[in-house]
Amino acid sequence: MLKELREISSRAGIAGLAISVAIGVTLGTVIGSAFVRLVTAIISDLLFPIIGAAIPGGLDFSNTYIMLRGSAPAGTSLSEARKLGPVLAIGDLISTFLYLAILMVVLFAAIKFLIKITRVFLGPAVRAPPADVRLLEEIRDLLAKKDA
């Protein structure tokens, strides 16, 4: 696919390049959004339930709060605590931080996997020699031509 995009852009000039970029951005957006949905499903539907089953009380932080003024009896739900006074509802914040931490681990693993797959199919990256080495090679080639 990348080869075809390069061919189109080289034959069609600036217009072809613009079309190639538009196609690349569109494909990246579509694939990226599908990947985000996949990771969200893995975290929400697979990992959170497993972790919740392993932790006593589960991963439901929806009723986690801190009373800012006054107090609430133990076991009072967030909605009932809000009726008693101002509360700092930190449950969603905790859930979001856990989600972010798991998402970072999953993305890190996915990127490492993609890098490994890329190296397998494309081989190691070929680096251009440093400028001084290229200069020495040119001098060698010129001397070889002069002697021949």
N, CA, C and O atoms as a GROMACS GRO file, in nm:
protein
  592
    1MET      N    1   0.082  -0.118   0.000
    1MET     CA    2   0.000   0.000   0.000
    1MET      C    3   0.088   0.125   0.000
    1MET      O    4   0.060   0.220  -0.074
    2LEU      N    5   0.192   0.127   0.081
    2LEU     CA    6   0.281   0.242   0.085
    2LEU      C    7   0.352   0.261  -0.048
    2LEU      O    8   0.375   0.373  -0.093
    3LYS      N    9   0.387   0.148  -0.112
    3LYS     CA   10   0.451   0.155  -0.243
    3LYS      C   11   0.360   0.224  -0.344
    3LYS      O   12   0.403   0.310  -0.420
    4GLU      N   13   0.232   0.186  -0.342
    4GLU     CA   14   0.136   0.246  -0.434
    4GLU      C   15   0.119   0.394  -0.407
    4GLU      O   16   0.109   0.473  -0.501
    5LEU      N   17   0.117   0.433  -0.280
    5LEU     CA   18   0.105   0.575  -0.247
    5LEU      C   19   0.226   0.652  -0.297
    5LEU      O   20   0.213   0.764  -0.348
    6ARG      N   21   0.345   0.594  -0.283
    6ARG     CA   22   0.466   0.660  -0.333
    6ARG      C   23   0.462   0.675  -0.485
    6ARG      O   24   0.499   0.779  -0.539
    7GLU      N   25   0.415   0.570  -0.555
    7GLU     CA   26   0.407   0.576  -0.701
    7GLU      C   27   0.310   0.685  -0.746
    7GLU      O   28   0.338   0.761  -0.838
    8ILE      N   29   0.195   0.692  -0.679
    8ILE     CA   30   0.096   0.794  -0.714
    8ILE      C   31   0.155   0.933  -0.694
    8ILE      O   32   0.142   1.020  -0.780
    9SER      N   33   0.220   0.952  -0.580
    9SER     CA   34   0.273   1.086  -0.551
    9SER      C   35   0.388   1.122  -0.644
    9SER      O   36   0.404   1.240  -0.677
   10SER      N   37   0.469   1.026  -0.688
   10SER     CA   38   0.580   1.058  -0.777
   10SER      C   39   0.531   1.086  -0.919
   10SER      O   40   0.591   1.169  -0.988
   11ARG      N   41   0.425   1.022  -0.964
   11ARG     CA   42   0.374   1.044  -1.098
   11ARG      C   43   0.287   1.169  -1.106
   11ARG      O   44   0.290   1.238  -1.208
   12ALA      N   45   0.212   1.198  -1.003
   12ALA     CA   46   0.114   1.306  -1.011
   12ALA      C   47   0.165   1.438  -0.954
   12ALA      O   48   0.093   1.537  -0.959
   13GLY      N   49   0.284   1.442  -0.900
   13GLY     CA   50   0.340   1.567  -0.848
   13GLY      C   51   0.272   1.611  -0.720
   13GLY      O   52   0.239   1.529  -0.634
   14ILE      N   53   0.252   1.743  -0.708
   14ILE     CA   54   0.197   1.802  -0.585
   14ILE      C   55   0.055   1.752  -0.558
   14ILE      O   56   0.021   1.720  -0.444
   15ALA      N   57  -0.028   1.745  -0.661
   15ALA     CA   58  -0.166   1.700  -0.642
   15ALA      C   59  -0.168   1.556  -0.591
   15ALA      O   60  -0.244   1.522  -0.501
   16GLY      N   61  -0.082   1.472  -0.648
   16GLY     CA   62  -0.074   1.333  -0.603
   16GLY      C   63  -0.025   1.323  -0.461
   16GLY      O   64  -0.072   1.240  -0.383
   17LEU      N   65   0.072   1.409  -0.427
   17LEU     CA   66   0.123   1.411  -0.290
   17LEU      C   67   0.013   1.451  -0.192
   17LEU      O   68   0.000   1.392  -0.085
   18ALA      N   69  -0.065   1.552  -0.229
   18ALA     CA   70  -0.175   1.596  -0.143
   18ALA      C   71  -0.277   1.484  -0.124
   18ALA      O   72  -0.328   1.462  -0.014
   19ILE      N   73  -0.307   1.414  -0.233
   19ILE     CA   74  -0.401   1.302  -0.223
   19ILE      C   75  -0.343   1.191  -0.136
   19ILE      O   76  -0.414   1.133  -0.055
   20SER      N   77  -0.214   1.163  -0.152
   20SER     CA   78  -0.150   1.059  -0.071
   20SER      C   79  -0.154   1.094   0.076
   20SER      O   80  -0.181   1.009   0.160
   21VAL      N   81  -0.128   1.220   0.108
   21VAL     CA   82  -0.131   1.264   0.248
   21VAL      C   83  -0.273   1.252   0.302
   21VAL      O   84  -0.292   1.206   0.414
   22ALA      N   85  -0.371   1.295   0.223
   22ALA     CA   86  -0.511   1.285   0.268
   22ALA      C   87  -0.551   1.141   0.294
   22ALA      O   88  -0.617   1.110   0.394
   23ILE      N   89  -0.510   1.051   0.204
   23ILE     CA   90  -0.542   0.909   0.222
   23ILE      C   91  -0.472   0.856   0.346
   23ILE      O   92  -0.532   0.782   0.424
   24GLY      N   93  -0.344   0.893   0.365
   24GLY     CA   94  -0.270   0.847   0.483
   24GLY      C   95  -0.331   0.894   0.612
   24GLY      O   96  -0.342   0.818   0.708
   25VAL      N   97  -0.372   1.021   0.617
   25VAL     CA   98  -0.433   1.076   0.738
   25VAL      C   99  -0.566   1.008   0.765
   25VAL      O  100  -0.598   0.974   0.879
   26THR      N  101  -0.644   0.986   0.659
   26THR     CA  102  -0.773   0.920   0.676
   26THR      C  103  -0.755   0.778   0.728
   26THR      O  104  -0.823   0.737   0.822
   27LEU      N  105  -0.664   0.703   0.667
   27LEU     CA  106  -0.639   0.566   0.712
   27LEU      C  107  -0.589   0.565   0.856
   27LEU      O  108  -0.631   0.482   0.937
   28GLY      N  109  -0.498   0.657   0.889
   28GLY     CA  110  -0.446   0.664   1.026
   28GLY      C  111  -0.555   0.694   1.126
   28GLY      O  112  -0.557   0.636   1.235
   29THR      N  113  -0.646   0.784   1.090
   29THR     CA  114  -0.756   0.819   1.180
   29THR      C  115  -0.850   0.702   1.200
   29THR      O  116  -0.889   0.672   1.312
   30VAL      N  117  -0.886   0.635   1.092
   30VAL     CA  118  -0.979   0.522   1.101
   30VAL      C  119  -0.916   0.409   1.180
   30VAL      O  120  -0.980   0.353   1.270
   31ILE      N  121  -0.792   0.374   1.148
   31ILE     CA  122  -0.726   0.265   1.219
   31ILE      C  123  -0.703   0.304   1.365
   31ILE      O  124  -0.720   0.222   1.455
   32GLY      N  125  -0.664   0.429   1.388
   32GLY     CA  126  -0.643   0.476   1.526
   32GLY      C  127  -0.769   0.470   1.610
   32GLY      O  128  -0.765   0.428   1.725
   33SER      N  129  -0.882   0.513   1.553
   33SER     CA  130  -1.006   0.510   1.630
   33SER      C  131  -1.051   0.366   1.656
   33SER      O  132  -1.104   0.335   1.763
   34ALA      N  133  -1.029   0.278   1.560
   34ALA     CA  134  -1.062   0.137   1.582
   34ALA      C  135  -0.973   0.077   1.690
   34ALA      O  136  -1.019  -0.003   1.771
   35PHE      N  137  -0.845   0.116   1.691
   35PHE     CA  138  -0.752   0.067   1.792
   35PHE      C  139  -0.793   0.116   1.930
   35PHE      O  140  -0.786   0.041   2.027
   36VAL      N  141  -0.835   0.243   1.940
   36VAL     CA  142  -0.879   0.297   2.069
   36VAL      C  143  -1.002   0.221   2.118
   36VAL      O  144  -1.011   0.189   2.237
   37ARG      N  145  -1.094   0.192   2.029
   37ARG     CA  146  -1.213   0.114   2.070
   37ARG      C  147  -1.174  -0.025   2.117
   37ARG      O  148  -1.230  -0.076   2.215
   38LEU      N  149  -1.079  -0.085   2.048
   38LEU     CA  150  -1.032  -0.218   2.087
   38LEU      C  151  -0.968  -0.215   2.225
   38LEU      O  152  -0.998  -0.299   2.310
   39VAL      N  153  -0.880  -0.119   2.248
   39VAL     CA  154  -0.813  -0.109   2.377
   39VAL      C  155  -0.914  -0.077   2.487
   39VAL      O  156  -0.904  -0.133   2.597
   40THR      N  157  -1.010   0.010   2.460
   40THR     CA  158  -1.113   0.042   2.558
   40THR      C  159  -1.193  -0.083   2.594
   40THR      O  160  -1.222  -0.107   2.711
   41ALA      N  161  -1.228  -0.162   2.494
   41ALA     CA  162  -1.302  -0.286   2.521
   41ALA      C  163  -1.219  -0.383   2.602
   41ALA      O  164  -1.270  -0.447   2.694
   42ILE      N  165  -1.090  -0.395   2.569
   42ILE     CA  166  -1.003  -0.486   2.644
   42ILE      C  167  -0.996  -0.444   2.790
   42ILE      O  168  -1.007  -0.527   2.880
   43ILE      N  169  -0.978  -0.314   2.813
   43ILE     CA  170  -0.964  -0.265   2.951
   43ILE      C  171  -1.096  -0.276   3.026
   43ILE      O  172  -1.100  -0.331   3.136
   44SER      N  173  -1.204  -0.223   2.967
   44SER     CA  174  -1.332  -0.218   3.037
   44SER      C  175  -1.397  -0.355   3.053
   44SER      O  176  -1.453  -0.386   3.158
   45ASP      N  177  -1.392  -0.436   2.948
   45ASP     CA  178  -1.466  -0.561   2.949
   45ASP      C  179  -1.384  -0.683   2.987
   45ASP      O  180  -1.440  -0.788   3.020
   46LEU      N  181  -1.252  -0.672   2.982
   46LEU     CA  182  -1.168  -0.788   3.011
   46LEU      C  183  -1.084  -0.766   3.137
   46LEU      O  184  -1.092  -0.845   3.231
   47LEU      N  185  -1.004  -0.661   3.139
   47LEU     CA  186  -0.910  -0.643   3.250
   47LEU      C  187  -0.977  -0.594   3.379
   47LEU      O  188  -0.950  -0.648   3.486
   48PHE      N  189  -1.064  -0.492   3.368
   48PHE     CA  190  -1.129  -0.441   3.490
   48PHE      C  191  -1.208  -0.550   3.563
   48PHE      O  192  -1.197  -0.559   3.686
   49PRO      N  193  -1.288  -0.633   3.494
   49PRO     CA  194  -1.358  -0.740   3.567
   49PRO      C  195  -1.263  -0.841   3.632
   49PRO      O  196  -1.289  -0.888   3.743
   50ILE      N  197  -1.153  -0.874   3.564
   50ILE     CA  198  -1.057  -0.970   3.622
   50ILE      C  199  -0.991  -0.909   3.745
   50ILE      O  200  -0.982  -0.974   3.849
   51ILE      N  201  -0.946  -0.784   3.733
   51ILE     CA  202  -0.884  -0.717   3.848
   51ILE      C  203  -0.986  -0.698   3.960
   51ILE      O  204  -0.955  -0.715   4.077
   52GLY      N  205  -1.109  -0.663   3.922
   52GLY     CA  206  -1.215  -0.644   4.022
   52GLY      C  207  -1.248  -0.771   4.098
   52GLY      O  208  -1.280  -0.767   4.216
   53ALA      N  209  -1.239  -0.885   4.029
   53ALA     CA  210  -1.266  -1.013   4.095
   53ALA      C  211  -1.154  -1.049   4.191
   53ALA      O  212  -1.177  -1.118   4.291
   54ALA      N  213  -1.032  -1.004   4.162
   54ALA     CA  214  -0.917  -1.036   4.247
   54ALA      C  215  -0.909  -0.946   4.370
   54ALA      O  216  -0.849  -0.984   4.471
   55ILE      N  217  -0.969  -0.827   4.363
   55ILE     CA  218  -0.962  -0.732   4.474
   55ILE      C  219  -1.089  -0.743   4.557
   55ILE      O  220  -1.199  -0.738   4.502
   56PRO      N  221  -1.077  -0.757   4.690
   56PRO     CA  222  -1.197  -0.760   4.773
   56PRO      C  223  -1.274  -0.628   4.758
   56PRO      O  224  -1.216  -0.520   4.774
   57GLY      N  225  -1.401  -0.637   4.728
   57GLY     CA  226  -1.482  -0.518   4.710
   57GLY      C  227  -1.488  -0.472   4.565
   57GLY      O  228  -1.568  -0.385   4.531
   58GLY      N  229  -1.406  -0.530   4.480
   58GLY     CA  230  -1.409  -0.498   4.338
   58GLY      C  231  -1.348  -0.364   4.304
   58GLY      O  232  -1.283  -0.301   4.387
   59LEU      N  233  -1.368  -0.321   4.180
   59LEU     CA  234  -1.313  -0.196   4.132
   59LEU      C  235  -1.419  -0.088   4.118
   59LEU      O  236  -1.402   0.006   4.041
   60ASP      N  237  -1.527  -0.099   4.191
   60ASP     CA  238  -1.633   0.001   4.182
   60ASP      C  239  -1.602   0.114   4.279
   60ASP      O  240  -1.623   0.102   4.400
   61PHE      N  241  -1.554   0.224   4.225
   61PHE     CA  242  -1.521   0.340   4.306
   61PHE      C  243  -1.628   0.448   4.295
   61PHE      O  244  -1.606   0.562   4.338
   62SER      N  245  -1.744   0.415   4.237
   62SER     CA  246  -1.846   0.516   4.212
   62SER      C  247  -1.897   0.580   4.341
   62SER      O  248  -1.943   0.695   4.338
   63ASN      N  249  -1.891   0.511   4.452
   63ASN     CA  250  -1.938   0.568   4.579
   63ASN      C  251  -1.823   0.611   4.670
   63ASN      O  252  -1.842   0.622   4.791
   64THR      N  253  -1.706   0.634   4.613
   64THR     CA  254  -1.593   0.680   4.693
   64THR      C  255  -1.595   0.832   4.697
   64THR      O  256  -1.597   0.898   4.593
   65TYR      N  257  -1.594   0.887   4.817
   65TYR     CA  258  -1.602   1.032   4.834
   65TYR      C  259  -1.538   1.073   4.965
   65TYR      O  260  -1.512   0.991   5.053
   66ILE      N  261  -1.514   1.203   4.975
   66ILE     CA  262  -1.463   1.262   5.099
   66ILE      C  263  -1.559   1.373   5.138
   66ILE      O  264  -1.587   1.463   5.059
   67MET      N  265  -1.611   1.366   5.262
   67MET     CA  266  -1.700   1.471   5.311
   67MET      C  267  -1.616   1.595   5.341
   67MET      O  268  -1.518   1.587   5.414
   68LEU      N  269  -1.655   1.708   5.285
   68LEU     CA  270  -1.582   1.831   5.309
   68LEU      C  271  -1.627   1.901   5.438
   68LEU      O  272  -1.548   1.969   5.503
   69ARG      N  273  -1.753   1.882   5.473
   69ARG     CA  274  -1.805   1.941   5.595
   69ARG      C  275  -1.905   1.842   5.655
   69ARG      O  276  -1.988   1.786   5.583
   70GLY      N  277  -1.896   1.821   5.781
   70GLY     CA  278  -1.985   1.726   5.846
   70GLY      C  279  -1.934   1.584   5.827
   70GLY      O  280  -1.818   1.562   5.792
   71SER      N  281  -2.023   1.488   5.852
   71SER     CA  282  -1.984   1.349   5.833
   71SER      C  283  -2.105   1.270   5.788
   71SER      O  284  -2.219   1.313   5.804
   72ALA      N  285  -2.077   1.154   5.732
   72ALA     CA  286  -2.183   1.064   5.686
   72ALA      C  287  -2.157   0.928   5.750
   72ALA      O  288  -2.042   0.888   5.766
   73PRO      N  289  -2.264   0.858   5.784
   73PRO     CA  290  -2.246   0.724   5.840
   73PRO      C  291  -2.176   0.633   5.739
   73PRO      O  292  -2.189   0.650   5.618
   74ALA      N  293  -2.103   0.537   5.790
   74ALA     CA  294  -2.032   0.443   5.704
   74ALA      C  295  -2.130   0.370   5.613
   74ALA      O  296  -2.239   0.332   5.656
   75GLY      N  297  -2.091   0.352   5.488
   75GLY     CA  298  -2.176   0.282   5.392
   75GLY      C  299  -2.277   0.372   5.323
   75GLY      O  300  -2.359   0.323   5.244
   76THR      N  301  -2.274   0.501   5.350
   76THR     CA  302  -2.367   0.593   5.285
   76THR      C  303  -2.325   0.611   5.138
   76THR      O  304  -2.208   0.629   5.108
   77SER      N  305  -2.423   0.605   5.049
   77SER     CA  306  -2.392   0.620   4.907
   77SER      C  307  -2.356   0.765   4.876
   77SER      O  308  -2.382   0.855   4.957
   78LEU      N  309  -2.297   0.786   4.762
   78LEU     CA  310  -2.256   0.920   4.721
   78LEU      C  311  -2.376   1.013   4.710
   78LEU      O  312  -2.370   1.127   4.754
   79SER      N  313  -2.484   0.966   4.652
   79SER     CA  314  -2.602   1.051   4.637
   79SER      C  315  -2.660   1.091   4.772
   79SER      O  316  -2.706   1.204   4.789
   80GLU      N  317  -2.659   0.999   4.869
   80GLU     CA  318  -2.708   1.032   5.004
   80GLU      C  319  -2.613   1.126   5.076
   80GLU      O  320  -2.657   1.216   5.148
   81ALA      N  321  -2.481   1.106   5.055
   81ALA     CA  322  -2.382   1.194   5.119
   81ALA      C  323  -2.394   1.335   5.066
   81ALA      O  324  -2.372   1.431   5.140
   82ARG      N  325  -2.427   1.351   4.939
   82ARG     CA  326  -2.444   1.485   4.881
   82ARG      C  327  -2.560   1.558   4.946
   82ARG      O  328  -2.558   1.681   4.954
   83LYS      N  329  -2.660   1.486   4.992
   83LYS     CA  330  -2.773   1.549   5.060
   83LYS      C  331  -2.733   1.597   5.199
   83LYS      O  332  -2.792   1.692   5.251
   84LEU      N  333  -2.631   1.532   5.259
   84LEU     CA  334  -2.588   1.569   5.394
   84LEU      C  335  -2.492   1.688   5.396
   84LEU      O  336  -2.480   1.756   5.498
   85GLY      N  337  -2.425   1.715   5.284
   85GLY     CA  338  -2.330   1.827   5.280
   85GLY      C  339  -2.240   1.816   5.159
   85GLY      O  340  -2.253   1.724   5.078
   86PRO      N  341  -2.148   1.911   5.146
   86PRO     CA  342  -2.058   1.908   5.030
   86PRO      C  343  -1.961   1.791   5.038
   86PRO      O  344  -1.903   1.761   5.142
   87VAL      N  345  -1.944   1.727   4.924
   87VAL     CA  346  -1.853   1.612   4.916
   87VAL      C  347  -1.758   1.630   4.799
   87VAL      O  348  -1.788   1.698   4.701
   88LEU      N  349  -1.644   1.567   4.812
   88LEU     CA  350  -1.547   1.560   4.704
   88LEU      C  351  -1.556   1.418   4.649
   88LEU      O  352  -1.503   1.324   4.708
   89ALA      N  353  -1.623   1.404   4.534
   89ALA     CA  354  -1.644   1.272   4.474
   89ALA      C  355  -1.519   1.233   4.398
   89ALA      O  356  -1.494   1.283   4.288
   90ILE      N  357  -1.438   1.143   4.455
   90ILE     CA  358  -1.310   1.106   4.394
   90ILE      C  359  -1.315   0.970   4.326
   90ILE      O  360  -1.214   0.925   4.271
   91GLY      N  361  -1.430   0.906   4.328
   91GLY     CA  362  -1.441   0.772   4.269
   91GLY      C  363  -1.413   0.769   4.121
   91GLY      O  364  -1.338   0.684   4.073
   92ASP      N  365  -1.474   0.862   4.046
   92ASP     CA  366  -1.450   0.865   3.901
   92ASP      C  367  -1.305   0.899   3.871
   92ASP      O  368  -1.248   0.848   3.774
   93LEU      N  369  -1.246   0.984   3.952
   93LEU     CA  370  -1.105   1.021   3.932
   93LEU      C  371  -1.015   0.899   3.951
   93LEU      O  372  -0.922   0.878   3.873
   94ILE      N  373  -1.041   0.820   4.053
   94ILE     CA  374  -0.962   0.699   4.078
   94ILE      C  375  -0.979   0.601   3.961
   94ILE      O  376  -0.881   0.544   3.913
   95SER      N  377  -1.103   0.582   3.916
   95SER     CA  378  -1.129   0.492   3.804
   95SER      C  379  -1.058   0.540   3.677
   95SER      O  380  -1.003   0.459   3.602
   96THR      N  381  -1.060   0.670   3.655
   96THR     CA  382  -0.994   0.725   3.536
   96THR      C  383  -0.843   0.706   3.543
   96THR      O  384  -0.780   0.673   3.442
   97PHE      N  385  -0.783   0.726   3.660
   97PHE     CA  386  -0.639   0.704   3.675
   97PHE      C  387  -0.603   0.556   3.653
   97PHE      O  388  -0.503   0.527   3.588
   98LEU      N  389  -0.684   0.465   3.705
   98LEU     CA  390  -0.659   0.322   3.681
   98LEU      C  391  -0.671   0.289   3.533
   98LEU      O  392  -0.588   0.217   3.478
   99TYR      N  393  -0.774   0.343   3.470
   99TYR     CA  394  -0.793   0.322   3.326
   99TYR      C  395  -0.672   0.373   3.249
   99TYR      O  396  -0.622   0.305   3.160
  100LEU      N  397  -0.626   0.493   3.283
  100LEU     CA  398  -0.511   0.552   3.215
  100LEU      C  399  -0.385   0.467   3.236
  100LEU      O  400  -0.309   0.446   3.141
  101ALA      N  401  -0.363   0.421   3.356
  101ALA     CA  402  -0.244   0.339   3.384
  101ALA      C  403  -0.248   0.209   3.303
  101ALA      O  404  -0.147   0.169   3.245
  102ILE      N  405  -0.363   0.145   3.299
  102ILE     CA  406  -0.375   0.020   3.222
  102ILE      C  407  -0.362   0.050   3.073
  102ILE      O  408  -0.298  -0.026   3.000
  103LEU      N  409  -0.422   0.160   3.028
  103LEU     CA  410  -0.411   0.199   2.888
  103LEU      C  411  -0.266   0.222   2.848
  103LEU      O  412  -0.225   0.182   2.739
  104MET      N  413  -0.190   0.287   2.933
  104MET     CA  414  -0.049   0.312   2.903
  104MET      C  415   0.029   0.182   2.891
  104MET      O  416   0.113   0.168   2.802
  105VAL      N  417   0.001   0.087   2.978
  105VAL     CA  418   0.070  -0.042   2.971
  105VAL      C  419   0.032  -0.117   2.843
  105VAL      O  420   0.118  -0.174   2.776
  106VAL      N  421  -0.097  -0.116   2.808
  106VAL     CA  422  -0.143  -0.185   2.687
  106VAL      C  423  -0.083  -0.119   2.562
  106VAL      O  424  -0.036  -0.188   2.472
  107LEU      N  425  -0.084   0.014   2.557
  107LEU     CA  426  -0.026   0.084   2.441
  107LEU      C  427   0.124   0.060   2.431
  107LEU      O  428   0.176   0.042   2.322
  108PHE      N  429   0.192   0.060   2.544
  108PHE     CA  430   0.336   0.033   2.544
  108PHE      C  431   0.364  -0.106   2.487
  108PHE      O  432   0.453  -0.123   2.404
  109ALA      N  433   0.286  -0.204   2.532
  109ALA     CA  434   0.304  -0.341   2.483
  109ALA      C  435   0.271  -0.350   2.334
  109ALA      O  436   0.341  -0.418   2.260
  110ALA      N  437   0.166  -0.280   2.290
  110ALA     CA  438   0.130  -0.283   2.148
  110ALA      C  439   0.238  -0.217   2.063
  110ALA      O  440   0.270  -0.268   1.956
  111ILE      N  441   0.292  -0.107   2.108
  111ILE     CA  442   0.397  -0.038   2.031
  111ILE      C  443   0.523  -0.124   2.024
  111ILE      O  444   0.585  -0.135   1.919
  112LYS      N  445   0.560  -0.185   2.137
  112LYS     CA  446   0.676  -0.275   2.137
  112LYS      C  447   0.655  -0.390   2.038
  112LYS      O  448   0.747  -0.427   1.965
  113PHE      N  449   0.534  -0.445   2.036
  113PHE     CA  450   0.501  -0.554   1.944
  113PHE      C  451   0.511  -0.507   1.799
  113PHE      O  452   0.568  -0.576   1.714
  114LEU      N  453   0.456  -0.388   1.769
  114LEU     CA  454   0.461  -0.336   1.633
  114LEU      C  455   0.604  -0.309   1.589
  114LEU      O  456   0.639  -0.334   1.473
  115ILE      N  457   0.687  -0.260   1.679
  115ILE     CA  458   0.828  -0.236   1.646
  115ILE      C  459   0.898  -0.368   1.615
  115ILE      O  460   0.976  -0.377   1.521
  116LYS      N  461   0.868  -0.470   1.695
  116LYS     CA  462   0.930  -0.601   1.672
  116LYS      C  463   0.885  -0.660   1.538
  116LYS      O  464   0.966  -0.714   1.464
  117ILE      N  465   0.756  -0.650   1.508
  117ILE     CA  466   0.704  -0.700   1.381
  117ILE      C  467   0.765  -0.624   1.264
  117ILE      O  468   0.801  -0.684   1.163
  118THR      N  469   0.776  -0.493   1.277
  118THR     CA  470   0.836  -0.412   1.171
  118THR      C  471   0.979  -0.454   1.145
  118THR      O  472   1.021  -0.463   1.030
  119ARG      N  473   1.055  -0.479   1.251
  119ARG     CA  474   1.194  -0.522   1.234
  119ARG      C  475   1.203  -0.659   1.168
  119ARG      O  476   1.295  -0.686   1.091
  120VAL      N  477   1.107  -0.746   1.199
  120VAL     CA  478   1.108  -0.880   1.140
  120VAL      C  479   1.083  -0.870   0.989
  120VAL      O  480   1.152  -0.935   0.911
  121PHE      N  481   0.984  -0.789   0.949
  121PHE     CA  482   0.948  -0.782   0.808
  121PHE      C  483   1.040  -0.689   0.728
  121PHE      O  484   1.070  -0.718   0.612
  122LEU      N  485   1.084  -0.579   0.786
  122LEU     CA  486   1.165  -0.483   0.712
  122LEU      C  487   1.314  -0.496   0.737
  122LEU      O  488   1.395  -0.440   0.663
  123GLY      N  489   1.350  -0.569   0.839
  123GLY     CA  490   1.491  -0.583   0.873
  123GLY      C  491   1.538  -0.462   0.953
  123GLY      O  492   1.463  -0.367   0.973
  124PRO      N  493   1.661  -0.466   0.998
  124PRO     CA  494   1.711  -0.354   1.077
  124PRO      C  495   1.723  -0.229   0.991
  124PRO      O  496   1.743  -0.236   0.870
  125ALA      N  497   1.708  -0.116   1.055
  125ALA     CA  498   1.717   0.012   0.983
  125ALA      C  499   1.858   0.031   0.930
  125ALA      O  500   1.957   0.008   1.000
  126VAL      N  501   1.866   0.073   0.805
  126VAL     CA  502   1.995   0.099   0.743
  126VAL      C  503   2.027   0.246   0.766
  126VAL      O  504   1.952   0.334   0.724
  127ARG      N  505   2.137   0.270   0.831
  127ARG     CA  506   2.176   0.408   0.861
  127ARG      C  507   2.281   0.454   0.762
  127ARG      O  508   2.369   0.378   0.723
  128ALA      N  509   2.270   0.578   0.723
  128ALA     CA  510   2.369   0.637   0.633
  128ALA      C  511   2.497   0.658   0.712
  128ALA      O  512   2.493   0.692   0.830
  129PRO      N  513   2.611   0.637   0.648
  129PRO     CA  514   2.737   0.658   0.719
  129PRO      C  515   2.753   0.806   0.754
  129PRO      O  516   2.696   0.892   0.687
  130PRO      N  517   2.831   0.835   0.856
  130PRO     CA  518   2.853   0.974   0.893
  130PRO      C  519   2.918   1.052   0.778
  130PRO      O  520   2.974   0.993   0.685
  131ALA      N  521   2.911   1.184   0.786
  131ALA     CA  522   2.961   1.270   0.679
  131ALA      C  523   3.111   1.250   0.655
  131ALA      O  524   3.155   1.250   0.540
  132ASP      N  525   3.189   1.232   0.761
  132ASP     CA  526   3.333   1.215   0.742
  132ASP      C  527   3.366   1.085   0.671
  132ASP      O  528   3.461   1.079   0.592
  133VAL      N  529   3.289   0.981   0.697
  133VAL     CA  530   3.311   0.853   0.630
  133VAL      C  531   3.275   0.865   0.482
  133VAL      O  532   3.346   0.814   0.396
  134ARG      N  533   3.164   0.935   0.452
  134ARG     CA  534   3.126   0.955   0.312
  134ARG      C  535   3.233   1.035   0.237
  134ARG      O  536   3.266   1.004   0.122
  135LEU      N  537   3.286   1.136   0.303
  135LEU     CA  538   3.391   1.217   0.241
  135LEU      C  539   3.514   1.133   0.210
  135LEU      O  540   3.573   1.143   0.103
  136LEU      N  541   3.553   1.049   0.306
  136LEU     CA  542   3.668   0.962   0.285
  136LEU      C  543   3.641   0.862   0.171
  136LEU      O  544   3.732   0.832   0.093
  137GLU      N  545   3.520   0.813   0.161
  137GLU     CA  546   3.485   0.722   0.052
  137GLU      C  547   3.494   0.793  -0.084
  137GLU      O  548   3.542   0.736  -0.181
  138GLU      N  549   3.447   0.918  -0.089
  138GLU     CA  550   3.456   0.994  -0.213
  138GLU      C  551   3.602   1.016  -0.252
  138GLU      O  552   3.638   1.002  -0.369
  139ILE      N  553   3.686   1.051  -0.154
  139ILE     CA  554   3.829   1.070  -0.182
  139ILE      C  555   3.891   0.940  -0.234
  139ILE      O  556   3.968   0.942  -0.330
  140ARG      N  557   3.857   0.828  -0.171
  140ARG     CA  558   3.908   0.698  -0.215
  140ARG      C  559   3.866   0.670  -0.358
  140ARG      O  560   3.947   0.627  -0.440
  141ASP      N  561   3.737   0.695  -0.389
  141ASP     CA  562   3.688   0.669  -0.525
  141ASP      C  563   3.757   0.758  -0.627
  141ASP      O  564   3.790   0.713  -0.736
  142LEU      N  565   3.779   0.888  -0.592
  142LEU     CA  566   3.847   0.979  -0.683
  142LEU      C  567   3.992   0.936  -0.706
  142LEU      O  568   4.041   0.942  -0.819
  143LEU      N  569   4.060   0.892  -0.601
  143LEU     CA  570   4.197   0.844  -0.616
  143LEU      C  571   4.203   0.718  -0.700
  143LEU      O  572   4.297   0.698  -0.777
  144ALA      N  573   4.102   0.631  -0.684
  144ALA     CA  574   4.100   0.508  -0.764
  144ALA      C  575   4.080   0.540  -0.911
  144ALA      O  576   4.139   0.475  -0.996
  145LYS      N  577   3.996   0.640  -0.942
  145LYS     CA  578   3.974   0.681  -1.081
  145LYS      C  579   4.100   0.743  -1.140
  145LYS      O  580   4.134   0.721  -1.256
  146LYS      N  581   4.168   0.822  -1.056
  146LYS     CA  582   4.290   0.890  -1.101
  146LYS      C  583   4.400   0.789  -1.136
  146LYS      O  584   4.472   0.807  -1.234
  147ASP      N  585   4.412   0.684  -1.057
  147ASP     CA  586   4.514   0.583  -1.078
  147ASP      C  587   4.480   0.493  -1.197
  147ASP      O  588   4.570   0.436  -1.259
  148ALA      N  589   4.354   0.480  -1.228
  148ALA     CA  590   4.312   0.387  -1.334
  148ALA      C  591   4.328   0.443  -1.473
  148ALA      O  592   4.296   0.375  -1.571
   0.00000   0.00000   0.00000
